[in-house]
Amino acid sequence: MDAGAMLVFLSESPVTLHQWHKAEVWRTGKGILMKVDRQSWVESQLLSIGAPLTQPGMLYIGGYEGALPHHLAMVSGFHGCVKKIRLNGKAVVLRAGSGQHVRECGMDPCALAACPRTCTSSNDDFICMCEWPKITGDTLNMEMNVKLNNITDEDGSPKSQLLAFSGENGITGDFFRLLITSDRAVQVMMNLGSGLVSLTHPTQLIPNRWTRVEVMFAENYALASLWKTQKPLPADNEISLKRRQVTLSVNDATPITTMAPGDSEQLNVYKGLFIGGMPPDAQHLDGFRGCIESIEIGSVVLDHPKLATSAINIQDCDL
């Protein structure tokens, strides 16, 4: 922060998961530079030498115990391992007991969890798993048969309506969201941990008519040859690049497809799947107003509210 002007530095390329990285930040006078690994330096300047950044204070690593500035309100603490820190040429001694929510790197969070059934780890925390349902695998195929009511709000303005949502911290971490936009198009959005991917189908839903919506999420392999001195290597030196392909279909219209960015390959969500609404602590969106005949997630068929853990604001639908 510099006299009311915020300085934001972004590395030249995203970092890779589960690998060590080196980040360097330098300041001399008004100049500030940042570098990650072997990427290019990113630089900027302070407007004045008396900016708050130059004032004495505490340095917090991986998190902050107080209230963050408003422009950082959605930033969470660091999840991962820190191996070495040098400040002005001097090494900072790292001890697990010298901070909050810090443990030795590589320790299994489930070791002391005492979950009654199954335990799984999420970043550096543990989650006790329910007995059912649990959906895992290399692919996701979700199909819903819905009928949108022809209802407008009191102010006459259309709003987006949520069909399905699953996520840990709203849309700041891994999440999956399927909704009907204000102009009655179907949109799917998700984040596997390496960036947002979004698809909006051009087909508009017609109120009071049944519509089949399908989302497919699967591995996609592409072959690439390694090159040296501008000559291709033999075929046995081809490598397979695995990426995640997302496809959205509406009725019999042409499906639309895109690729999830980055190296992340898994959607890790543990708080359940919400149909037609969202948990109160997540980003606010209007719930779905209409009929849902059935939901298929892989081989699991949900065709009655009794199959849900809890259900509110649901009534019989005139099919």
Rosetta silent file (secondary structure, phi, psi, omega in degrees, C-alpha in Angstrom):
SEQUENCE: MDAGAMLVFLSESPVTLHQWHKAEVWRTGKGILMKVDRQSWVESQLLSIGAPLTQPGMLYIGGYEGALPHHLAMVSGFHGCVKKIRLNGKAVVLRAGSGQHVRECGMDPCALAACPRTCTSSNDDFICMCEWPKITGDTLNMEMNVKLNNITDEDGSPKSQLLAFSGENGITGDFFRLLITSDRAVQVMMNLGSGLVSLTHPTQLIPNRWTRVEVMFAENYALASLWKTQKPLPADNEISLKRRQVTLSVNDATPITTMAPGDSEQLNVYKGLFIGGMPPDAQHLDGFRGCIESIEIGSVVLDHPKLATSAINIQDCDL
SCORE:     score description
SCORE:     0.000 S_00000001
   1 L     0.000  133.591 -175.685    0.000    0.000    0.000 S_00000001
   2 E  -137.676   99.548  176.834    1.437    3.374   -0.975 S_00000001
   3 L    50.717   42.853  178.627   -0.335    6.578    0.132 S_00000001
   4 L    90.803  -10.173  178.709   -3.701    5.037   -0.714 S_00000001
   5 E  -102.038  128.676 -176.202   -2.507    3.368   -3.923 S_00000001
   6 L   -91.462  131.850  174.887   -2.265   -0.416   -3.831 S_00000001
   7 L  -102.312  124.976 -179.601    0.688   -2.176   -5.453 S_00000001
   8 L  -121.144  127.272  178.668   -0.026   -5.712   -6.642 S_00000001
   9 L  -111.892  130.884  175.359    2.712   -8.032   -7.922 S_00000001
  10 L  -120.674  135.447  177.502    1.918  -11.170   -9.903 S_00000001
  11 L   -65.067  158.068 -176.501    4.499  -13.756  -10.886 S_00000001
  12 L   -62.393  -35.651 -179.493    5.095  -14.255  -14.594 S_00000001
  13 L  -138.273  154.823  176.086    3.633  -17.787  -14.485 S_00000001
  14 L   -64.261  152.130  176.936    1.574  -19.811  -11.954 S_00000001
  15 L   -82.948  158.489 -178.925    3.506  -22.029   -9.561 S_00000001
  16 L   -93.975  137.563  179.908    3.279  -25.821   -9.762 S_00000001
  17 L   -67.451  149.290  172.474    1.601  -27.790   -6.981 S_00000001
  18 L    62.694   26.884  174.324    3.629  -30.142   -4.749 S_00000001
  19 L  -133.866  150.562  178.966    6.984  -28.685   -5.790 S_00000001
  20 L   -74.391  142.031  178.326    9.390  -26.353   -3.982 S_00000001
  21 L  -134.423  152.168  178.952    9.517  -22.749   -5.175 S_00000001
  22 L  -115.836  120.289  177.973   11.742  -19.787   -4.365 S_00000001
  23 E  -113.170  131.632 -179.636   10.178  -16.320   -4.034 S_00000001
  24 E  -123.740  134.695  175.560   12.363  -13.217   -3.669 S_00000001
  25 E  -128.808  127.033 -179.293   11.228   -9.691   -2.791 S_00000001
  26 E  -124.888  141.790  171.823   13.682   -6.764   -2.801 S_00000001
  27 E  -136.409  131.852  173.090   13.202   -3.107   -1.900 S_00000001
  28 E  -142.200  119.512 -173.898   15.726   -0.319   -2.187 S_00000001
  29 L    62.673 -125.380  178.240   14.566    3.283   -1.915 S_00000001
  30 L   -90.671  -11.424 -175.553   11.314    3.550   -3.829 S_00000001
  31 E   -83.664  139.506  177.444   11.985    0.515   -6.012 S_00000001
  32 E  -131.211  132.709  179.669   10.385   -2.883   -5.329 S_00000001
  33 E  -130.057  148.219  176.898   11.183   -6.083   -7.216 S_00000001
  34 E  -138.447  142.672  179.747    9.776   -9.626   -7.022 S_00000001
  35 E  -144.653  140.318  176.480   10.947  -12.857   -8.605 S_00000001
  36 E  -122.053  121.946 -179.066    9.695  -16.469   -8.435 S_00000001
  37 L    53.573 -130.509 -179.475   12.081  -19.300   -9.324 S_00000001
  38 L   -98.150   16.299  178.835   13.761  -18.583  -12.689 S_00000001
  39 L   -73.533  170.310 -179.426   10.987  -16.329  -13.941 S_00000001
  40 L   -71.197  153.499  176.103   11.572  -12.714  -14.898 S_00000001
  41 L   -67.916  142.143  171.770   11.724   -9.967  -12.287 S_00000001
  42 E  -111.959  129.536 -173.452    8.521   -7.968  -11.700 S_00000001
  43 E  -135.448  155.936  176.454    9.156   -4.398  -10.581 S_00000001
  44 E  -159.008 -177.959 -179.129    7.387   -1.215   -9.527 S_00000001
  45 E  -135.379  146.924  171.097    7.962    1.920   -7.459 S_00000001
  46 L   -75.671  150.961  178.635    6.486    3.526   -4.364 S_00000001
  47 L   -74.761  -30.938  179.741    5.072    7.016   -4.807 S_00000001
  48 L  -147.090  153.389 -178.497    6.853    8.259   -1.691 S_00000001
  49 L   -74.010  -15.359 -179.176    9.487    6.968    0.668 S_00000001
  50 L   -93.797   19.837 -179.424    7.197    7.628    3.635 S_00000001
  51 L   -66.588  155.882  179.703    4.610    5.052    2.551 S_00000001
  52 H   -54.975  -27.446 -178.940    3.215    2.636    5.206 S_00000001
  53 H   -63.329  -25.188 -176.767    5.243   -0.174    3.602 S_00000001
  54 H   -91.152   -3.792 -177.267    8.445    1.499    4.823 S_00000001
  55 L   -81.385  150.287  178.334    7.295    1.879    8.458 S_00000001
  56 L   -63.902  152.700  178.508    8.570   -0.462   11.222 S_00000001
  57 L   172.490 -174.307 -179.390    6.285   -3.314   12.280 S_00000001
  58 L   -86.764  148.364  174.672    5.810   -7.062   12.594 S_00000001
  59 L  -108.559  122.060 -179.330    6.274   -9.495    9.713 S_00000001
  60 L  -104.659  135.681 -178.846    3.710  -12.304    9.568 S_00000001
  61 L  -110.323  120.639  174.013    4.434  -15.506    7.632 S_00000001
  62 L    80.631   -1.799 -179.590    1.568  -17.540    6.135 S_00000001
  63 L   173.134  178.622 -177.745   -1.267  -15.665    7.829 S_00000001
  64 L  -147.763  134.338 -174.272   -2.321  -12.727    9.981 S_00000001
  65 L   -84.189  -15.246 -179.111   -4.035  -12.697   13.378 S_00000001
  66 L   -99.803 -166.731  179.136   -5.787   -9.352   12.991 S_00000001
  67 L   -82.573  128.643  179.497   -8.316   -7.866   10.592 S_00000001
  68 L   -77.353  155.068  173.070   -7.063   -7.653    7.026 S_00000001
  69 L   -57.870  156.371 -173.377   -7.520   -4.517    4.900 S_00000001
  70 H   -59.617  -32.231 -178.497  -10.759   -4.491    2.924 S_00000001
  71 H   -78.201   -5.524  176.652   -9.022   -5.264   -0.382 S_00000001
  72 H  -116.735   17.419 -173.063   -7.560   -8.449    1.157 S_00000001
  73 L   -62.120  -27.912 -176.161  -10.722   -9.636    2.931 S_00000001
  74 L   -96.911    7.234 -179.017  -11.030  -12.782    0.778 S_00000001
  75 L   -87.843  125.617  178.984   -7.373  -13.847    1.126 S_00000001
  76 L   -97.906  170.092  179.005   -6.843  -16.949    3.275 S_00000001
  77 L   -68.436  167.116 -177.624   -3.678  -18.113    4.974 S_00000001
  78 L   -74.390  135.840  175.198   -1.007  -20.148    3.218 S_00000001
  79 L  -114.848  111.239 -178.939   -1.561  -23.915    2.897 S_00000001
  80 L   156.337 -157.268 -176.775    1.667  -25.786    2.297 S_00000001
  81 L  -117.395  140.302  174.161    5.262  -26.065    3.500 S_00000001
  82 L  -118.261  121.652 -173.980    7.824  -23.348    4.184 S_00000001
  83 L  -101.065  -38.369 -174.019   11.432  -24.583    4.245 S_00000001
  84 L  -150.826  136.884  176.036   13.644  -21.505    4.429 S_00000001
  85 L  -133.173  129.436  174.546   13.221  -17.763    5.032 S_00000001
  86 E  -122.563  129.059 -178.560   15.978  -15.156    4.829 S_00000001
  87 E  -121.488  114.787 -176.745   15.287  -11.558    5.861 S_00000001
  88 L    53.450   41.404  176.591   17.947   -8.973    4.965 S_00000001
  89 L    83.703   -4.249 -179.081   20.481  -11.756    4.590 S_00000001
  90 E  -108.412  135.973 -179.417   19.732  -13.366    7.968 S_00000001
  91 E   -73.138  137.290  175.788   18.035  -16.761    8.305 S_00000001
  92 L   -96.230  122.162 -178.681   14.711  -16.844   10.195 S_00000001
  93 L   -74.497  126.569 -178.186   14.468  -19.864   12.492 S_00000001
  94 L  -104.585  126.212  176.177   11.220  -21.787   11.878 S_00000001
  95 L  -132.183  136.982 -177.413    9.629  -23.765   14.697 S_00000001
  96 H   -62.980  -31.539 -176.497    6.237  -25.454   14.565 S_00000001
  97 H   -84.860    1.579 -175.455    5.373  -24.314   18.103 S_00000001
  98 H   -93.811    4.376 -179.492    6.066  -20.632   17.464 S_00000001
  99 L  -143.730 -176.660  179.140    2.839  -19.925   15.578 S_00000001
 100 L  -101.374  140.999  178.230   -0.826  -20.793   15.296 S_00000001
 101 L    56.186   40.704  179.333   -2.124  -23.673   13.156 S_00000001
 102 L  -121.212  132.353  176.534    1.446  -24.711   12.331 S_00000001
 103 L  -137.539  167.873  178.768    2.717  -28.283   12.336 S_00000001
 104 L   -60.811  136.556 -177.867    5.740  -30.125   11.023 S_00000001
 105 L   -64.846  134.402 -179.039    5.584  -30.384    7.247 S_00000001
 106 L    95.683   -8.798  179.065    4.490  -33.828    6.038 S_00000001
 107 L   -71.070  137.815 -179.856    2.560  -34.689    9.207 S_00000001
 108 L   -77.789  117.400  179.545   -0.773  -36.422    8.543 S_00000001
 109 H   -61.189  -23.946 -177.792   -3.610  -34.194    9.891 S_00000001
 110 H   -79.098   -8.743 -174.666   -5.751  -37.318   10.430 S_00000001
 111 H   -60.431  -35.711 -178.159   -3.244  -38.835   12.881 S_00000001
 112 H  -115.158   18.059 -173.696   -4.843  -37.088   15.879 S_00000001
 113 L   -76.571  -36.573 -177.822   -8.312  -36.463   14.429 S_00000001
 114 L    58.290   45.523  176.927  -10.174  -39.381   16.108 S_00000001
 115 L   -71.687  141.412 -179.344  -12.902  -39.438   13.446 S_00000001
 116 L   -67.205  -27.365  179.056  -15.660  -42.013   14.151 S_00000001
 117 L  -123.147 -114.957 -176.177  -15.542  -43.283   10.549 S_00000001
 118 E   -95.601  142.541  177.722  -13.274  -42.222    7.689 S_00000001
 119 E  -116.614  143.622  173.386  -10.886  -39.265    7.841 S_00000001
 120 E  -137.141  155.922 -178.612   -9.428  -37.325    4.929 S_00000001
 121 E  -100.802  142.549  175.776   -7.047  -34.390    4.792 S_00000001
 122 E  -130.542  108.397 -171.881   -7.811  -31.049    3.166 S_00000001
 123 L    57.649 -116.332 -178.927   -4.737  -28.863    2.862 S_00000001
 124 L  -108.678   17.437 -179.035   -3.348  -28.874    6.419 S_00000001
 125 E  -122.277  166.448  178.515   -6.614  -29.757    8.196 S_00000001
 126 E  -108.984  154.994  177.419   -8.633  -32.941    8.665 S_00000001
 127 E  -134.651  126.147  174.893  -12.254  -33.680    7.701 S_00000001
 128 E   -81.413  123.166 -174.658  -14.361  -36.481    9.149 S_00000001
 129 E   -87.208  144.936  172.974  -16.231  -38.119    6.291 S_00000001
 130 L   -74.905  161.411 -179.296  -19.865  -39.168    6.339 S_00000001
 131 L   -71.721  -34.148 -178.786  -20.730  -42.791    5.580 S_00000001
 132 L  -158.665  147.530   -3.820  -22.827  -41.872    2.495 S_00000001
 133 L   -89.858  160.753  175.260  -22.870  -40.498   -0.117 S_00000001
 134 L  -138.732  125.321 -176.497  -19.324  -40.321   -1.419 S_00000001
 135 L  -119.113  113.270  178.488  -18.565  -39.622   -5.068 S_00000001
 136 L  -133.427  170.768  177.001  -15.039  -40.216   -6.294 S_00000001
 137 L   138.296  177.836 -177.973  -13.358  -41.217   -9.530 S_00000001
 138 L   -84.450  -13.523 -177.994  -11.544  -39.918  -12.597 S_00000001
 139 L  -133.354  159.851  174.157  -14.703  -38.575  -14.251 S_00000001
 140 E  -133.232  125.483  176.353  -17.866  -36.696  -13.307 S_00000001
 141 E  -129.508  107.770 -176.853  -21.109  -37.029  -15.239 S_00000001
 142 E  -117.761  126.230 -178.708  -24.005  -35.046  -13.776 S_00000001
 143 E  -128.519  133.826  179.508  -27.416  -34.910  -15.441 S_00000001
 144 E  -131.149  139.144  171.398  -30.496  -32.994  -14.257 S_00000001
 145 E  -107.509  114.203 -172.546  -34.035  -32.779  -15.647 S_00000001
 146 E  -129.554  156.893  174.601  -35.473  -29.385  -14.677 S_00000001
 147 E  -135.827  117.515 -175.067  -38.453  -27.187  -15.461 S_00000001
 148 E   -83.934  130.631  175.921  -38.139  -23.454  -14.825 S_00000001
 149 L   -73.214  148.839  177.187  -41.135  -21.581  -13.427 S_00000001
 150 L   -91.467   74.310 -176.487  -42.264  -18.431  -15.241 S_00000001
 151 L  -126.497  135.372  175.342  -41.946  -16.196  -12.180 S_00000001
 152 L  -112.570  155.900  178.662  -40.496  -12.681  -11.920 S_00000001
 153 L   -72.373  170.709 -178.508  -39.392  -10.849   -8.794 S_00000001
 154 L   -61.302  -33.810  179.887  -41.352   -8.029   -7.234 S_00000001
 155 L   -84.036   -0.575  177.217  -39.082   -5.474   -8.892 S_00000001
 156 L    81.142   -2.216 -177.643  -39.583   -7.196  -12.262 S_00000001
 157 L   -93.943  132.885  177.621  -35.874   -7.877  -12.788 S_00000001
 158 L   -72.622  149.990  179.762  -34.731  -11.454  -13.557 S_00000001
 159 L  -131.360  157.681  175.976  -32.065  -13.002  -11.352 S_00000001
 160 L   -69.425  144.316 -178.967  -29.708  -15.948  -11.592 S_00000001
 161 E  -124.254  132.475 -175.243  -30.975  -19.157  -10.000 S_00000001
 162 E   -83.617  131.568  173.919  -28.735  -21.841   -8.548 S_00000001
 163 E   -95.823  -45.195 -177.962  -29.147  -25.452   -9.661 S_00000001
 164 E  -154.096  147.010  178.987  -26.241  -27.118   -7.842 S_00000001
 165 E  -152.164  140.882  171.600  -23.271  -26.108   -5.722 S_00000001
 166 E  -149.217  128.101 -178.600  -20.433  -27.806   -3.858 S_00000001
 167 E  -173.235  161.782 -177.911  -17.455  -26.036   -2.313 S_00000001
 168 L   -90.151  -45.548 -175.486  -15.405  -25.526    0.830 S_00000001
 169 L  -134.443   64.213 -177.232  -15.125  -21.722    1.036 S_00000001
 170 L    63.284 -125.656  179.249  -17.604  -20.253   -1.394 S_00000001
 171 L  -113.853   23.296  179.203  -15.769  -19.731   -4.688 S_00000001
 172 L   -91.575  -17.516  178.187  -12.316  -19.035   -3.203 S_00000001
 173 L  -122.871 -152.080  174.251  -11.161  -22.684   -3.213 S_00000001
 174 L   -61.690  130.809  177.880  -12.169  -25.862   -5.031 S_00000001
 175 E  -158.766  161.969  175.011  -15.836  -25.551   -6.004 S_00000001
 176 E  -134.638  130.993 -178.383  -18.479  -26.604   -8.525 S_00000001
 177 E  -140.833  129.140  177.709  -21.439  -24.380   -9.445 S_00000001
 178 E  -124.835  123.929 -176.664  -24.288  -24.922  -11.913 S_00000001
 179 E  -145.280  166.883  172.258  -26.838  -22.151  -12.366 S_00000001
 180 E  -104.871  121.252 -176.158  -29.398  -20.557  -14.651 S_00000001
 181 L   -72.383  173.581 -178.367  -28.360  -17.015  -15.519 S_00000001
 182 L   -63.897  -24.225  177.718  -30.673  -14.001  -15.494 S_00000001
 183 L   -99.076   20.434  171.583  -31.225  -14.409  -19.256 S_00000001
 184 L    69.476   28.962  171.950  -32.181  -18.122  -18.766 S_00000001
 185 E   -99.093  155.066  179.565  -28.939  -19.641  -20.025 S_00000001
 186 E   -94.765  130.442 -178.464  -27.223  -22.546  -18.238 S_00000001
 187 E  -128.645  134.604  173.016  -23.765  -21.823  -16.817 S_00000001
 188 E  -117.901  136.518  179.254  -21.255  -24.158  -15.148 S_00000001
 189 E  -138.494  139.048  177.970  -18.252  -22.813  -13.248 S_00000001
 190 E  -153.246  163.031  176.349  -15.582  -24.682  -11.283 S_00000001
 191 E  -138.867  121.316  178.783  -12.100  -24.380   -9.871 S_00000001
 192 L   -90.985   -1.760 -178.302   -9.818  -27.398   -9.430 S_00000001
 193 L   118.071   -9.763 -178.613   -7.194  -25.315   -7.642 S_00000001
 194 L  -119.589   12.436  178.848   -5.374  -23.848  -10.649 S_00000001
 195 L   133.726  158.318 -177.930   -7.890  -21.286  -11.864 S_00000001
 196 E   -74.537  145.764  169.451  -11.509  -20.752  -12.831 S_00000001
 197 E  -131.421  134.416 -174.828  -13.174  -22.470  -15.760 S_00000001
 198 E  -139.928  138.673  176.099  -16.593  -21.307  -16.943 S_00000001
 199 E  -133.580  134.079  175.247  -19.004  -22.376  -19.674 S_00000001
 200 E  -126.043  116.645 -176.854  -22.311  -20.718  -20.614 S_00000001
 201 E   -77.121  137.089 -177.098  -24.490  -22.564  -23.112 S_00000001
 202 E   -70.211  -15.875 -178.410  -26.150  -20.319  -25.727 S_00000001
 203 E   -71.453  128.266  177.546  -29.468  -22.225  -25.513 S_00000001
 204 E   -90.613  138.440  177.535  -32.095  -20.338  -23.522 S_00000001
 205 L   -76.527  140.213  177.527  -34.422  -22.275  -21.242 S_00000001
 206 L   -99.957  123.837 -179.272  -38.146  -21.974  -21.956 S_00000001
 207 L   -57.328  146.700  176.290  -40.278  -21.665  -18.795 S_00000001
 208 L    66.199   18.908  172.765  -42.665  -24.527  -18.005 S_00000001
 209 L  -124.603  142.070 -179.694  -40.841  -26.928  -20.347 S_00000001
 210 E   -71.532  137.595 -178.972  -38.624  -29.795  -19.247 S_00000001
 211 E  -132.214  134.633  176.157  -34.931  -29.327  -19.979 S_00000001
 212 E   -99.351  122.646  179.716  -32.096  -31.835  -19.678 S_00000001
 213 E  -115.656  129.518 -177.864  -28.830  -30.339  -18.441 S_00000001
 214 E  -133.028  133.580  176.379  -25.658  -32.440  -18.445 S_00000001
 215 E  -120.402  126.852  177.769  -22.152  -31.651  -17.196 S_00000001
 216 E  -120.466  137.656 -177.646  -19.241  -33.955  -18.019 S_00000001
 217 E  -136.645  111.088 -171.764  -15.810  -33.656  -16.507 S_00000001
 218 E  -148.343  166.279  177.067  -13.158  -36.088  -17.725 S_00000001
 219 E   -72.624  144.816  175.706   -9.513  -36.554  -18.600 S_00000001
 220 E  -131.048  126.951 -177.077   -8.391  -35.552  -22.070 S_00000001
 221 E  -107.378  136.049  176.034   -5.096  -36.791  -23.481 S_00000001
 222 E  -127.859  138.675 -179.685   -3.096  -35.036  -26.181 S_00000001
 223 E   -91.356  137.414  177.609    0.057  -36.374  -27.812 S_00000001
 224 E  -137.116  141.146  179.189    3.102  -34.162  -28.125 S_00000001
 225 E   -97.953  141.190  173.702    6.518  -34.919  -29.573 S_00000001
 226 L   -79.744  133.446 -176.072    9.779  -33.867  -27.937 S_00000001
 227 E  -114.406  146.300  177.643   11.869  -31.798  -30.359 S_00000001
 228 E  -147.928  129.137 -177.522   15.627  -31.333  -30.560 S_00000001
 229 L    49.337   39.116  174.313   17.544  -29.336  -33.182 S_00000001
 230 L    62.730   22.101  176.869   14.235  -28.905  -35.060 S_00000001
 231 E  -124.321  131.664 -179.000   13.951  -32.651  -35.813 S_00000001
 232 E   -68.778  145.542  175.033   11.193  -34.873  -34.372 S_00000001
 233 L   -80.540  166.661  176.981   12.196  -37.812  -32.229 S_00000001
 234 L   -57.548  163.081 -174.575   10.918  -41.343  -32.961 S_00000001
 235 H   -59.830  -29.525 -177.696    7.297  -42.131  -32.143 S_00000001
 236 H   -74.050   -2.084  175.621    8.213  -43.893  -28.901 S_00000001
 237 H  -100.876    9.622  174.526    9.394  -40.535  -27.533 S_00000001
 238 E   -72.989  144.180  178.968    5.950  -38.999  -27.740 S_00000001
 239 E  -115.867  152.881 -179.709    4.511  -37.963  -24.396 S_00000001
 240 E  -102.617  122.212  179.523    0.882  -37.863  -23.287 S_00000001
 241 E   -98.689  117.586 -176.401   -0.314  -34.581  -21.793 S_00000001
 242 E   -94.454  125.564  176.960   -3.234  -35.086  -19.433 S_00000001
 243 E  -132.327  163.736 -179.070   -5.737  -32.257  -19.124 S_00000001
 244 E  -101.826  122.603 -178.708   -9.235  -31.937  -17.718 S_00000001
 245 E  -103.619  131.851  178.871  -12.036  -31.369  -20.236 S_00000001
 246 E  -114.003  129.344 -178.531  -15.362  -29.827  -19.176 S_00000001
 247 E  -126.388  136.064  178.501  -18.446  -30.268  -21.373 S_00000001
 248 E  -122.777  126.869  179.717  -21.883  -28.662  -20.954 S_00000001
 249 E  -124.026  144.417  175.559  -24.968  -29.954  -22.813 S_00000001
 250 E  -131.919  114.556 -176.293  -28.556  -28.653  -22.917 S_00000001
 251 L    52.240 -133.823 -178.647  -31.168  -30.939  -24.460 S_00000001
 252 L  -100.284   13.013  178.854  -30.101  -31.984  -27.959 S_00000001
 253 L   -71.788  162.526 -178.583  -28.235  -28.772  -28.771 S_00000001
 254 L   -62.268  126.379  179.026  -24.558  -28.909  -29.674 S_00000001
 255 L   -66.369  155.828  174.349  -22.442  -29.336  -26.508 S_00000001
 256 E  -116.752  147.940 -170.772  -19.776  -26.759  -25.637 S_00000001
 257 E  -138.929  148.135  172.747  -16.366  -27.741  -24.274 S_00000001
 258 E  -150.042  173.004  179.085  -13.324  -26.171  -22.658 S_00000001
 259 E  -111.458  138.902  175.196  -10.190  -27.230  -20.768 S_00000001
 260 L   -71.286  136.686 -176.595   -9.500  -26.585  -17.102 S_00000001
 261 L   -77.391  163.515  172.590   -6.364  -24.439  -16.677 S_00000001
 262 L    76.783 -168.943 -175.145   -3.208  -25.381  -14.794 S_00000001
 263 L   -98.646   -9.555 -177.886   -1.936  -28.690  -13.505 S_00000001
 264 L   -67.549  140.200 -174.900   -4.657  -29.506  -10.964 S_00000001
 265 L  -122.401   -6.931 -173.416   -6.660  -32.603  -11.850 S_00000001
 266 L  -122.698  145.548  170.928   -9.032  -33.129   -8.910 S_00000001
 267 L  -101.538  106.497 -175.468  -12.122  -31.413   -7.556 S_00000001
 268 L  -106.888  100.321  177.403  -11.789  -31.809   -3.774 S_00000001
 269 L  -132.910  139.614 -171.638  -14.961  -30.795   -1.932 S_00000001
 270 L  -127.446   -4.084 -174.104  -16.171  -32.347    1.303 S_00000001
 271 L   -94.249   14.644  176.318  -19.150  -30.314    2.555 S_00000001
 272 L    95.369  168.787  179.321  -21.774  -32.007    0.445 S_00000001
 273 L  -108.477  123.126  179.751  -23.682  -31.185   -2.730 S_00000001
 274 E   -99.440  129.443 -179.661  -26.392  -28.524   -2.486 S_00000001
 275 E  -110.631  122.369  175.510  -29.279  -28.718   -4.960 S_00000001
 276 L    78.154    6.451 -179.740  -31.345  -25.616   -5.688 S_00000001
 277 L  -173.227  178.487 -177.537  -29.644  -23.462   -3.051 S_00000001
 278 L  -131.344  157.234  174.694  -26.428  -22.719   -1.215 S_00000001
 279 L   -62.492  153.157 -174.183  -25.209  -22.892    2.393 S_00000001
 280 L   -64.335  -23.047 -177.901  -25.721  -19.620    4.287 S_00000001
 281 L   -90.513    3.687 -179.393  -21.962  -18.909    4.570 S_00000001
 282 L   -97.269  176.751  179.718  -21.378  -19.113    0.809 S_00000001
 283 L   -58.990  135.314 -174.787  -21.763  -16.478   -1.891 S_00000001
 284 L   -74.550  127.663  170.916  -25.380  -15.333   -2.074 S_00000001
 285 L  -144.370  150.940  176.903  -27.414  -16.460   -5.057 S_00000001
 286 E   -68.442  142.968  176.281  -31.147  -16.997   -5.440 S_00000001
 287 E   -73.181  166.714 -178.222  -32.300  -20.577   -5.148 S_00000001
 288 L   -73.721  135.871  176.291  -33.920  -22.450   -8.017 S_00000001
 289 L  -118.939  102.064 -177.293  -37.634  -21.868   -8.559 S_00000001
 290 E   165.991 -156.708 -177.741  -39.105  -24.681  -10.580 S_00000001
 291 E  -115.925  140.096  172.716  -39.266  -28.461  -10.756 S_00000001
 292 E  -121.454  115.912 -177.095  -36.464  -31.026  -10.620 S_00000001
 293 E   -80.780  -44.839 -178.728  -37.517  -34.472  -11.793 S_00000001
 294 E  -161.629  158.807  177.249  -34.270  -36.345  -11.200 S_00000001
 295 E  -133.387  128.692  175.422  -30.526  -35.946  -10.717 S_00000001
 296 E  -118.074  126.297  175.628  -27.934  -38.459  -11.858 S_00000001
 297 E  -122.819   98.021 -172.849  -24.347  -38.274  -10.653 S_00000001
 298 L    65.150 -121.485  178.860  -22.500  -41.134  -12.270 S_00000001
 299 L   -94.575    0.081 -179.132  -24.390  -44.263  -11.229 S_00000001
 300 E   -91.789  126.321  179.385  -26.164  -42.525   -8.318 S_00000001
 301 E  -111.853  123.574  176.935  -29.767  -41.453   -9.006 S_00000001
 302 E  -111.243  109.569 -177.345  -31.425  -38.868   -6.728 S_00000001
 303 L  -128.633   14.587  179.098  -35.151  -38.681   -7.411 S_00000001
 304 L  -155.703  140.711  179.611  -36.635  -37.864   -3.991 S_00000001
 305 H   -58.790  -22.773  179.788  -35.880  -35.329   -1.209 S_00000001
 306 H   -64.850  -18.552  178.465  -35.684  -38.209    1.302 S_00000001
 307 H   -79.702   -7.025  178.891  -32.347  -39.137   -0.259 S_00000001
 308 L   -91.655  155.647  176.304  -30.904  -35.816    0.938 S_00000001
 309 L   -64.689  -40.181  176.101  -29.407  -35.209    4.375 S_00000001
 310 L  -151.108  153.955 -178.798  -31.765  -32.252    4.834 S_00000001
 311 L  -146.649  130.377  178.705  -34.349  -30.464    2.683 S_00000001
 312 L  -134.264  155.512  177.707  -36.058  -27.100    3.133 S_00000001
 313 L    55.081   43.192  179.795  -38.465  -24.983    1.060 S_00000001
 314 L  -122.324  137.297  175.732  -39.481  -27.987   -1.061 S_00000001
 315 L  -140.632  166.204 -179.729  -42.981  -28.936   -2.129 S_00000001
 316 L   -61.965  144.152 -176.411  -44.574  -31.339   -4.578 S_00000001
 317 L  -109.885  140.958  177.333  -44.262  -30.341   -8.203 S_00000001
 318 L   -81.484  100.882 -178.791  -46.973  -30.624  -10.843 S_00000001
 319 L   -73.187    0.000    0.000  -45.294  -32.809  -13.466 S_00000001
